[in-house]
Amino acid sequence: MNHTGLAKPLFILAFVAALPSLDAERRAIDRLADKADAVVVGEVRSGQQTGTSVAFVLSVARTLKGDLRPGGAVSVSWVSPLKANKDLKGKYGLWFLRKASGTDWALQRVREGWVPLEFAYFPLPKGSTGASFITASRPVTVHDLLAVELTAGLQFCTDRSQCHDLAVALFDIGESTVTPELYRALRASGDTELRFLGLAGLLRSNYGSADISALAEIASNVDLIPGLEMRGFVLSAIEARRDSDPDVIRYLGIIASSPDVSVQRSVAWALKFIHTRDTLPILGRLLDSTDSGTRESAMTGFSRYVDNLPVATVYNTLNGKWLIPQGPAPYGTPETDTYSLSTRRLDQTREAEFLQFWRSWWATMRDRVMAAPGAPIARPAP
């Protein structure tokens, strides 16, 4: 399988995006499936876009939701926000439809914004089929069936944009009970890209010990991450960790040893919100990173530890308790207050000054902090 250029930049919303606890929330794909009257895998038998008017006959191969029969055909229309004149025959993939007048259907686009038809549905390789996956938990809901179809599609895709879009869609399904099995199937793949995609899926989800073992496997193969075309998925999963388990911290420390700045940046982002005592030696090393974002995150982690703030989670972030100290801050001084980045961004014109302070603080305080039995160890606040 050719995954050239699979990874695209993935943007997360500050520190709450992609947290394991968010997996149960309703996501864009979940809402899309719920609003659709029919979700099918099908191929355009004939059709045309003229200007903004799109009309085609869709041959149904498989039905994931609704009462459209496989082997049948339906007329579908759509008003595109972009003008074009082209033949649509042969377009194959996942289509989300709404009932229109009579026996006609209207296309429900899968992306917001001004998108052409090619981005209004999920193209699939014609060789893929959800039947290739047999899961212990039988796919029942439309969300289950969608996850299976997307995973099967990843096995056969060769177009870089198609692979990326299928992976994004799979990661955006939050209501399926079969995704753990699907991620494990990807993890067992002989294809390195798919294997790491499965590891990233397990790591970002709350599947108990499975996500920690996935982190361990990523740590054992950290040298492969910079060369991955889908590294953005892995890096986002690392960034989302909010687990103070010592094993998790140890694996993050191994990953942080990578000379790749994007890998360092992802670990530093996670650790600045975990900031337990176990994280401090790693944050101390990251103060010397060549990447400014990594250095700022390391200083933020030290600041939050000294200020005795709790591990940031989606819950205490939403209720504001992540900014409330857990008790006295025994290492806090007027100087640490001056250089604290717990609640503010770094003024880049003063980076050298801040770095000098936190490097000096760590060099002076390391033995005392690491040896003190009563040292503050940040824990998640409710």
Secondary structure, 3 states (H helix, E strand, C coil): CCCCCCCCCCCCCCCCCCCHHHHHCCCHHHHHHHHCCEEEEEEEEEEEEEEEEEEEEEEEEEEEECCCCCCCEEEEEEEEEEEEEEECCCCEEEEEEEECCCCCEEECCCCCCCCCHHHCCEECCCCCCHHHCCCCCCCCCHHHHHHHHHHHHHHHCCCHHHHHHHHHHHHCCCCCCCHHHHHHHHHCCCCHHHHHHHHHHHHCCCCCHHHHHHHHHHHHCHHHHHHCCCHHHHHHHHHCCCCCCHHHHHHHHHHHCCCCHHHHHHHHHHHHHHCCHHHHHHHHHHCCCCCHHHHHHHHHHHHHHHCCCCCCCHHHHHCCHHHCCCCCCCCCCHHHHHCCCCCCCCCHHHHHHHHHHHHHHHHHHHHHHHHCCCCCCCCCCC
